[in-house]
Each structure stands twice: as structure tokens, then as C-alpha cells.
Amino acid sequence: MRLHPMSALAILWLTVLVLLGFLAPWLAPASPTAQNPAEALLPPDARHWLGTDDLGRDVLSRLIYGSPVALAASFLAVAVAALIGVPPGLLAGFAGGWIDMLIGRLVDAVLSFPAIILAVGITGALGAGLIDGMIAVGVVFAPVLARLARAETRLVRAEPYVEAARGFGASTFYLLRRHILPNVAEPLIVQMTLLLAQALLAEASLSFLGLGAQPPAPSWGAMLARAYTYMEIAPEQMYAPGLAIVFTSLAFNRLGEALRAALDPHKDPSGHFFDTDPATTISPDRRA
């Protein structure tokens, strides 16, 4: 964080969002669902720092209560993607042959559909709602992790220490647990961190379309959808949820880039690449 202040700001922003989720009942100036039609679409003032929406609900309160919804939805989607995508990817990369070909064709079939269209279709089949929507997003993201897990597993599978363990009679499960998974975990963690940003945008998109968090639950995407309806008469209603989505997505992306730089064995602490000539450089994990 000392060498990369933008990463420190990203971590600080995400930490603030987590704290808001825990402290929302004490920090929010009003109930996020309390309606007051007489004060609908008020501009920011001393009572309502970010104004009110079309139902007279305090925008700041809904923004605060929406932060844990956004974070939980992002982590749920990525967790579902990891559970669905990583095991088949490990199996395909380790087994090879017809198993690799079959899993590869399934992954290609899912990737052939536009992501948001597939997510909308799965959500429509499961039913509108935050959890079902994030499960749908996790299914859409699973092929990305499956392909990465397959590629990394194929690299690690050819290492001498794996061949030596196999020669000593190690089982497939032992090899995957002891040698393969620990060596492919770092790129998977980086990719999952980057997917958090995409999951947040997907949740906002589904909520904007009415397929994510259902009223009256506070959601940044749903707030943006309602504000869009009254954009011509109260454009300031769109700023708060829109900027929250943008800053959080950028924070997730920056965190992923920071993890990639920190976990890359070919970089020094300042972020510069070492000499990557195979004749002069041996990766620390490969030496191990």
C-alpha cells in the first residue's frame, strides 16, 4: 500500500462499505423504506443530504443500506462461479483426453451466449430476486474460472514434482489437493477479485431491469432505475447510486490489479518486472 497509494484507496473504500453494512442502523438518518409522498423528489438540503426519491424516501439512507446488498451480491455471484467452474476446470486440465474435450465444449457453449442475456434468461427461469439473480450471474461467470483453472492445471501437471508424486503412487485426489490446487490458487484469486467488479455491475443491471433486489429493499441498481424515470426533473437523484457503483467497481478492479502485482513472482516490490529469460530466471514456486 505504501508503494501503490491507489490500491490503498481501493482497500479503504471497500472497508468503509463493509463498515457501513454493520453500522447502517446507527449511521443512516432515516429508515430506508419509510415513505413520505409530501417530500418526494426534494433536492439535497440540511435534512436530506442527498435528497429524496419519488416516494419521499431518504436517498442517503437507502445508499447506506444498499452497500451491504451490493457487496453480498458480488461475493455470492463469484462464490457460485468458483463452486461451479473451478472443479471442472481442474478435472479437465488434469485428466485431459475426452474429459477435457467434453468440459471444453460445455464451456464454449456457455461462452457463446452474451453474458447479460444469459443472466437475464436464467434469472427469468429461477425467478426474480437478488439471490436467484446472483446465482444466474455465477453460472455466467463459471466458464471464465473453468478455463483459467484448466490452463493453469495443465502447466502445473507437467512439473517434475507432480510426476514424482505420481510415480510414488499418489492418488488423483491427493495430487489435486496437495500440488495442483495450491499452485493454481493465486491466479484464480486474482481473477475472482476482478470478477467482483463485473458481478457488481451485473447486479446493478438486473436490479435496474427489475430482476434483482425487489422493492422495497434498497439496491443501488434499483435506485438508479427509479431515478432514471425522473431524470429530467430531478437529475441529482442519479448521481449518488451511479457514483457508488462506479467507485466500487473501480475499487474491485484496483484490488485485483494489486493482488496480481503482489503475487507475480516476476515482479519486484516496486512493481517492475525481473528478467524473465528462462535461462536466467526460475520462478520461486517452480523451485519449490
URMOFEN-V588018 format. One record per backbone hydrogen bond with DSSP energy under -0.5 kcal/mol. CO is the residue of the C=O (numbers start at 0). NH is the residue of the N-H. Records with the same first field share a line. If there is no record, write none. Layout:
CO->NH / NH
This chain:
3->6 / 7
4->8
5->9
6->10
7->11
8->12
9->13
10->14
11->15
12->16
13->17
14->18
15->19
16->20
17->21
18->22
19->23
22->25 / 26
23->27
30->33
35->38
36->39
38->41
41->51
46->48
47->44 / 50
50->58
52->40 / 55
54->35
56->52
57->61
58->62
59->63
60->64
61->65
62->66
63->66 / 67
64->68
65->69
66->70
67->71
68->72
69->73
70->74
71->75
72->76
73->77
74->78
75->79
76->80
77->81
78->82
79->83
80->84
81->85 / 86
83->87
84->88
85->89
86->90
87->91
88->92
89->93
90->94
91->95
95->98 / 99
96->100
97->101
98->102
99->103
100->104
101->105
102->106
103->107
104->108
105->109
106->110
107->111
109->112
113->117
114->118
115->119
116->120
117->121
118->122
119->123
120->124
121->125
122->126
128->132
129->133
130->134
131->135
132->136
133->137
134->138
135->139
136->140
137->141
138->142
140->143 / 144
141->145
142->146
143->147
144->148
145->149
146->150
147->151
148->152
149->153
150->154
151->155
152->156
153->157
154->157
155->158
158->161 / 162
159->163
160->164
161->165
162->166
163->167
164->169
165->168
170->174
171->175
172->176
173->177
174->178 / 179
175->180
178->182
179->182 / 183
180->183 / 184
183->187
184->188
185->189
186->190
187->191
188->192
189->193
190->194
191->195
192->196
193->196 / 197
194->198
195->199
196->200
197->201
198->202
199->203
200->204
201->205
202->206
203->207
204->208
205->210 / 211
206->209
210->128
213->216
218->222
219->223
220->224
221->225
222->226
223->227
224->228
225->229
226->229
227->230
229->233
233->236
234->237
235->238 / 239
236->240
237->241
238->242
239->243
240->244
241->245
242->246
243->247
244->248
245->249
246->250
247->251
248->252
249->253
250->254
251->255
252->256
253->257
254->258
255->259
256->260
257->261
258->262
259->263
262->264
263->266
265->273
267->270
271->267
276->279 / 280
282->286
283->287
